[in-house]
Amino acid sequence: MSDLHQTPLHALHLSLGAKMVPFAGYAMPVQYLMGVLQEHLHTRTKAGLFDVSHMGQVRVAGADYPSAAAALERLIPVDVVDLPENRQRYGFLTNDAGGIRDDLMLANRDDHVFVVVNAACKADDIAYMTAELSDVTVTEITDRALLALQGPAAQAVLSALDARAADMRFMDVATLTLAGAECWVSRSGYTGEDGYEISVPADQAEALAKALLAHEDVAPIGLGARDSLRLEAGLCLYGHDIDTGTNPAEAALGWAIQKVRRTGGARASGFVGADVILPALGNAARKRVGLLPQGRAPMREGVPLFASKDATTQIGTITSGGFGPTVGAPIAMGYLPKDQSTIGTTVWGELRGKRLPLTVAAMPFTPANFKR
């Protein structure tokens, strides 16, 4: 643990009784005294505060926003150019084989694109963007922390610090003053709940976190509940559900590629891997699906899937799985052949040498509560 990076909230985590674990090169809280189950349920019913400062914050700037956005579109198959000012969008970096280098969030911040990338990929992402986008400036932001406030009480909590938070819609971005700090705030998150992600100067992060935690509805939440929340929301975890060998079409992420970037669109193609990704949209041979194990035994990442109890040929694999506290049952997601991916189809997972049935199910497993 002594060799790991620490976020600006490290001391606060320890004071709150967090259990710290290595994660993407950082010492991160996996849970607090409340425990993973109660942290999960607290976020679903009130509000949870997450430290996500390990993620990469990046500024991509050119002569103006359109020039920076046009440059990024060479690497990202989504509509960056037409994104309205102070709006955010989900996207991903792709490779020549049509795989996903990383998934990310990007925002139009008037004169530049603000990008948030995954912690485990940020060094490679920044080096890649810097090398490939010589016509713009790619700058890692290292003097800010990143917090996420998630749950149905998030609006009331944050708007008590800056009333403008209540006016934001899902995927809006704004600069707010929170506990005296100038913060870059998006109304977004990765739990399926309403909430905000907050970029705050590192030296003011602890004061802001304490101000948020002072509210009776807010509790600190660790990585354990963050994972079960995003799984219930049917959201991919990079390095597990998607990776460099996953085509966005088979990952059920085609919705993130807007019409303008698709075949026949005004700015179709022109991105890395387009010749593989665009033909696969609607035609992928395999598909990421939701799965409900029958019974009470969770099936986790790596469990092989079969078409029948006695089949000898593996047809798929679970990529994420565990117990869904809101659902009250085991849940999972994984990949199956297109002809086995219809909702209601029964497949079999091999768990400790025994075949157990699962049902293909719709995602998300629990309804999303974003503010539209």
C-alpha positions as CSV (number, residue, x, y, z in Angstrom):
1,M,0.0,0.0,0.0
2,S,2.9,2.4,0.7
3,D,3.8,2.3,-3.0
4,L,0.4,3.4,-4.2
5,H,-0.7,6.8,-5.2
6,Q,-3.0,8.6,-2.8
7,T,-6.0,10.9,-3.6
8,P,-6.4,14.3,-1.9
9,L,-9.0,12.6,0.3
10,H,-6.8,9.8,1.6
11,A,-6.6,11.1,5.2
12,L,-10.3,11.7,5.3
13,H,-11.0,8.1,4.2
14,L,-8.8,6.8,7.0
15,S,-10.6,9.0,9.5
16,L,-13.9,7.6,8.4
17,G,-12.8,4.1,9.0
18,A,-12.4,3.1,5.3
19,K,-11.0,-0.3,4.4
20,M,-8.3,0.7,1.8
21,V,-7.3,-1.6,-1.2
22,P,-5.1,-1.2,-4.2
23,F,-7.0,-0.1,-7.3
24,A,-5.5,1.1,-10.6
25,G,-2.3,2.1,-8.8
26,Y,-4.1,4.0,-6.0
27,A,-5.0,3.3,-2.4
28,M,-8.8,3.5,-2.6
29,P,-11.7,2.8,-0.1
30,V,-13.5,-0.4,-0.9
31,Q,-16.0,0.1,1.9
32,Y,-16.6,2.1,5.1
33,L,-18.1,1.1,8.5
34,M,-21.6,0.8,7.0
35,G,-20.5,-2.0,4.8
36,V,-21.1,-2.6,1.0
37,L,-24.7,-3.7,1.2
38,Q,-25.9,-0.7,3.3
39,E,-23.7,1.7,1.3
40,H,-25.4,0.5,-1.9
41,L,-28.9,0.9,-0.4
42,H,-28.1,4.3,1.1
43,T,-27.1,5.5,-2.4
44,R,-30.3,4.2,-3.9
45,T,-32.5,5.9,-1.2
46,K,-30.6,9.0,-0.1
47,A,-27.2,10.1,-1.4
48,G,-23.7,8.6,-1.5
49,L,-20.4,10.5,-1.8
50,F,-17.6,8.7,-3.9
51,D,-14.0,9.7,-4.3
52,V,-13.2,9.1,-8.0
53,S,-10.0,11.3,-8.0
54,H,-8.0,8.4,-9.4
55,M,-9.6,9.0,-12.8
56,G,-7.9,11.2,-15.4
57,Q,-9.0,14.7,-16.0
58,V,-7.8,16.0,-19.4
59,R,-8.1,19.3,-21.3
60,V,-8.0,19.1,-25.1
61,A,-7.6,22.6,-26.6
62,G,-7.1,24.0,-30.1
63,A,-7.7,27.5,-31.6
64,D,-11.3,27.1,-30.4
65,Y,-13.8,24.4,-29.5
66,P,-14.6,23.3,-33.0
67,S,-11.0,22.7,-33.8
68,A,-10.4,20.7,-30.7
69,A,-13.6,18.7,-31.2
70,A,-12.8,17.9,-34.9
71,A,-9.4,16.6,-33.8
72,L,-10.9,14.3,-31.2
73,E,-13.4,12.9,-33.8
74,R,-10.4,11.3,-35.5
75,L,-10.0,9.0,-32.4
76,I,-13.6,8.9,-31.0
77,P,-16.6,7.7,-33.1
78,V,-19.1,10.1,-31.5
79,D,-20.4,13.5,-32.4
80,V,-18.1,15.9,-30.6
81,V,-18.3,18.8,-33.0
82,D,-22.0,19.4,-32.6
83,L,-22.1,18.9,-28.8
84,P,-23.7,22.1,-27.4
85,E,-21.8,24.2,-25.0
86,N,-21.9,23.0,-21.4
87,R,-23.2,19.6,-22.4
88,Q,-21.5,16.3,-21.8
89,R,-21.5,13.0,-23.8
90,Y,-20.3,9.4,-23.4
91,G,-17.7,8.1,-25.8
92,F,-14.8,5.8,-26.3
93,L,-11.3,5.7,-27.9
94,T,-11.1,2.9,-30.5
95,N,-8.3,1.0,-32.1
96,D,-7.6,-0.2,-35.7
97,A,-9.2,-3.6,-35.0
98,G,-12.5,-1.9,-33.9
99,G,-11.8,-2.5,-30.2
100,I,-12.2,-0.1,-27.3
101,R,-9.0,1.5,-25.9
102,D,-11.0,3.2,-23.1
103,D,-14.5,4.6,-22.5
104,L,-14.8,8.2,-21.3
105,M,-16.9,11.3,-20.8
106,L,-16.3,14.5,-22.8
107,A,-17.8,18.0,-22.4
108,N,-18.0,21.2,-24.4
109,R,-16.5,23.8,-22.2
110,D,-16.6,26.8,-24.6
111,D,-13.0,26.9,-25.7
112,H,-11.9,23.3,-25.1
113,V,-13.1,19.8,-24.6
114,F,-12.9,18.5,-21.0
115,V,-12.4,14.7,-21.0
116,V,-12.5,12.2,-18.1
117,V,-10.9,8.8,-18.6
118,N,-10.5,5.7,-16.6
119,A,-7.7,5.5,-14.0
120,A,-6.0,2.4,-15.3
121,C,-5.9,3.8,-18.8
122,K,-5.1,7.4,-18.3
123,A,-1.4,7.4,-18.9
124,D,-1.8,5.4,-22.1
125,D,-4.8,7.6,-23.2
126,I,-3.0,10.8,-22.6
127,A,0.1,9.6,-24.4
128,Y,-2.0,8.3,-27.3
129,M,-4.0,11.5,-27.7
130,T,-0.8,13.6,-27.5
131,A,0.9,11.6,-30.2
132,E,-2.1,11.4,-32.5
133,L,-3.4,14.9,-32.1
134,S,-0.4,17.1,-32.9
135,D,-2.7,19.9,-34.0
136,V,-4.2,20.5,-30.5
137,T,-2.9,20.6,-27.0
138,V,-3.6,17.7,-24.6
139,T,-3.1,18.6,-21.0
140,E,-3.6,16.3,-18.0
141,I,-5.2,18.2,-15.1
142,T,-3.3,17.1,-12.0
143,D,-4.3,19.8,-9.4
144,R,-8.0,18.8,-9.0
145,A,-9.8,16.0,-7.3
146,L,-13.0,14.4,-8.6
147,L,-16.0,13.6,-6.4
148,A,-19.3,12.0,-7.3
149,L,-22.5,12.7,-5.3
150,Q,-25.1,10.1,-6.3
151,G,-28.7,9.3,-5.2
152,P,-32.2,10.8,-5.1
153,A,-31.2,13.4,-2.4
154,A,-28.2,14.6,-4.4
155,Q,-30.0,17.6,-5.9
156,A,-31.2,18.9,-2.5
157,V,-27.8,18.4,-1.0
158,L,-25.8,20.2,-3.7
159,S,-28.4,23.0,-4.4
160,A,-28.1,23.9,-0.7
161,L,-24.5,24.9,-1.5
162,D,-25.2,26.5,-4.9
163,A,-28.9,26.9,-6.0
164,R,-27.9,26.6,-9.7
165,A,-27.3,22.9,-9.2
166,A,-31.1,22.3,-9.2
167,D,-31.5,23.8,-12.7
168,M,-29.1,21.4,-14.3
169,R,-30.4,18.5,-16.5
170,F,-28.8,15.1,-17.0
171,M,-25.5,15.6,-18.8
172,D,-25.5,19.4,-18.2
173,V,-22.1,20.9,-17.2
174,A,-21.6,24.1,-15.2
175,T,-19.1,26.0,-13.0
176,L,-20.5,26.2,-9.5
177,T,-19.2,27.6,-6.2
178,L,-19.4,24.9,-3.6
179,A,-18.1,25.5,-0.1
180,G,-16.1,28.4,-1.4
181,A,-14.4,26.3,-4.2
182,E,-14.8,26.9,-7.9
183,C,-16.0,23.5,-9.2
184,W,-16.7,22.0,-12.6
185,V,-19.9,20.1,-12.2
186,S,-21.7,17.7,-14.5
187,R,-25.1,16.2,-13.7
188,S,-24.1,12.6,-14.3
189,G,-22.6,9.6,-12.7
190,Y,-22.2,5.8,-13.0
191,T,-24.8,4.4,-10.6
192,G,-28.1,4.8,-12.5
193,E,-29.2,7.4,-10.0
194,D,-29.5,11.1,-10.3
195,G,-26.4,12.9,-9.2
196,Y,-23.3,15.0,-10.0
197,E,-19.6,14.6,-10.7
198,I,-17.6,17.4,-9.2
199,S,-14.1,18.5,-10.2
200,V,-12.7,20.5,-7.3
201,P,-9.2,22.1,-6.7
202,A,-7.2,19.4,-4.8
203,D,-6.5,21.7,-1.8
204,Q,-10.2,22.4,-1.3
205,A,-11.4,18.8,-1.9
206,E,-11.4,17.7,1.8
207,A,-13.4,20.8,2.9
208,L,-16.0,20.2,0.2
209,A,-16.3,16.5,1.0
210,K,-16.8,17.4,4.7
211,A,-19.4,19.9,3.8
212,L,-21.3,17.3,1.8
213,L,-20.9,14.6,4.4
214,A,-22.3,17.0,7.1
215,H,-25.7,16.6,5.4
216,E,-27.7,13.9,7.2
217,D,-28.6,12.2,3.9
218,V,-25.0,11.8,2.7
219,A,-22.7,8.9,3.5
220,P,-19.3,8.0,2.2
221,I,-19.4,5.1,-0.3
222,G,-16.6,2.8,-1.5
223,L,-15.6,0.9,-4.6
224,G,-17.6,-2.2,-3.5
225,A,-21.0,-0.5,-3.7
226,R,-19.9,1.6,-6.7
227,D,-19.5,-1.7,-8.6
228,S,-22.8,-3.2,-7.5
229,L,-24.6,0.0,-8.3
230,R,-23.2,0.2,-11.9
231,L,-23.9,-3.5,-12.4
232,E,-27.6,-3.0,-11.5
233,A,-27.6,0.0,-13.9
234,G,-26.3,-2.2,-16.7
235,L,-23.2,-0.1,-17.2
236,C,-19.9,-1.5,-18.5
237,L,-16.7,-1.6,-16.4
238,Y,-13.6,-1.1,-18.6
239,G,-11.2,-4.0,-18.5
240,H,-14.1,-6.4,-17.7
241,D,-17.2,-5.9,-19.9
242,I,-15.3,-4.0,-22.6
243,D,-11.6,-3.9,-23.7
244,T,-9.4,-3.6,-26.7
245,G,-10.9,-6.7,-28.2
246,T,-14.5,-5.6,-27.9
247,N,-16.3,-3.9,-30.8
248,P,-18.8,-1.3,-29.6
249,A,-21.5,-2.9,-31.7
250,E,-21.3,-6.2,-29.8
251,A,-21.0,-4.3,-26.4
252,A,-24.5,-2.8,-27.1
253,L,-22.9,0.6,-27.3
254,G,-24.0,1.5,-30.8
255,W,-26.4,4.1,-29.3
256,A,-23.4,6.2,-28.5
257,I,-22.4,6.6,-32.2
258,Q,-24.7,9.3,-33.5
259,K,-26.2,9.3,-37.0
260,V,-23.7,11.9,-38.3
261,R,-20.8,9.6,-37.6
262,R,-22.4,6.5,-39.1
263,T,-22.4,5.3,-42.7
264,G,-24.3,7.9,-44.8
265,G,-23.8,10.6,-42.1
266,A,-22.2,14.0,-42.8
267,R,-19.0,13.0,-40.9
268,A,-19.3,9.3,-41.2
269,S,-16.1,7.2,-40.8
270,G,-12.9,9.3,-40.3
271,F,-12.2,7.6,-36.9
272,V,-9.9,4.8,-36.0
273,G,-11.4,1.4,-36.6
274,A,-14.4,2.8,-38.6
275,D,-14.1,0.2,-41.3
276,V,-14.7,-2.5,-38.7
277,I,-17.1,-0.8,-36.3
278,L,-19.6,0.7,-38.7
279,P,-20.4,-2.5,-40.7
280,A,-20.9,-4.3,-37.3
281,L,-23.7,-2.0,-36.1
282,G,-26.8,-4.1,-36.1
283,N,-24.8,-7.1,-37.4
284,A,-22.6,-8.1,-34.5
285,A,-22.2,-11.9,-34.1
286,R,-22.2,-11.7,-30.3
287,K,-24.0,-9.4,-27.9
288,R,-23.5,-8.1,-24.3
289,V,-26.6,-9.2,-22.4
290,G,-28.1,-9.1,-18.9
291,L,-28.3,-12.4,-17.1
292,L,-30.3,-13.5,-14.0
293,P,-28.9,-16.6,-12.4
294,Q,-31.7,-18.9,-11.1
295,G,-31.3,-19.5,-7.4
296,R,-29.3,-17.5,-4.9
297,A,-25.7,-18.3,-6.0
298,P,-24.0,-15.3,-7.7
299,M,-22.0,-16.0,-10.8
300,R,-19.0,-13.7,-11.2
301,E,-16.6,-12.7,-14.0
302,G,-15.1,-15.6,-15.9
303,V,-17.9,-18.1,-15.5
304,P,-18.3,-20.0,-18.8
305,L,-21.7,-20.1,-20.5
306,F,-23.3,-23.0,-22.4
307,A,-26.4,-23.5,-24.5
308,S,-27.6,-26.5,-22.4
309,K,-26.9,-28.3,-19.2
310,D,-25.0,-31.0,-21.2
311,A,-23.4,-29.0,-24.0
312,T,-19.7,-29.5,-24.5
313,T,-19.0,-26.2,-26.4
314,Q,-18.8,-23.0,-24.5
315,I,-20.8,-20.2,-26.1
316,G,-20.1,-17.2,-23.9
317,T,-18.6,-15.8,-20.7
318,I,-19.8,-13.7,-17.8
319,T,-17.9,-10.5,-17.6
320,S,-19.4,-9.0,-14.4
321,G,-21.6,-10.6,-11.8
322,G,-22.6,-10.5,-8.1
323,F,-25.5,-9.9,-5.8
324,G,-27.8,-7.0,-6.7
325,P,-29.0,-5.5,-3.3
326,T,-31.8,-3.5,-4.9
327,V,-32.9,-6.4,-7.1
328,G,-32.6,-8.7,-4.1
329,A,-31.0,-11.5,-6.2
330,P,-27.9,-12.4,-8.2
331,I,-27.3,-10.5,-11.4
332,A,-24.7,-10.6,-14.2
333,M,-23.8,-9.5,-17.6
334,G,-21.8,-11.2,-20.3
335,Y,-21.5,-12.1,-24.0
336,L,-23.6,-14.6,-26.0
337,P,-24.0,-15.4,-29.7
338,K,-26.7,-13.2,-31.3
339,D,-29.1,-16.2,-31.7
340,Q,-28.8,-16.9,-28.0
341,S,-29.3,-13.3,-26.8
342,T,-33.1,-13.0,-26.9
343,I,-34.6,-11.9,-23.6
344,G,-36.0,-15.0,-21.8
345,T,-33.5,-17.4,-23.3
346,T,-32.1,-19.9,-20.8
347,V,-28.3,-20.6,-20.8
348,W,-26.2,-22.5,-18.3
349,G,-23.2,-21.3,-16.3
350,E,-20.6,-23.7,-14.9
351,L,-19.9,-22.8,-11.3
352,R,-17.5,-25.0,-9.3
353,G,-18.0,-27.9,-11.7
354,K,-21.8,-27.7,-11.7
355,R,-24.1,-26.4,-14.4
356,L,-26.7,-23.9,-13.2
357,P,-29.3,-22.0,-15.3
358,L,-29.5,-18.3,-16.1
359,T,-32.1,-16.3,-18.0
360,V,-31.2,-13.6,-20.5
361,A,-32.8,-10.4,-19.1
362,A,-33.3,-6.8,-20.1
363,M,-30.9,-4.1,-18.7
364,P,-30.8,-2.0,-16.6
365,F,-31.8,-4.4,-13.8
366,T,-33.1,-1.4,-11.8
367,P,-34.7,1.6,-13.5
368,A,-32.5,4.6,-14.1
369,N,-33.4,7.8,-12.2
370,F,-31.6,10.5,-14.3
371,K,-33.2,14.0,-14.4
372,R,-34.2,14.6,-18.0
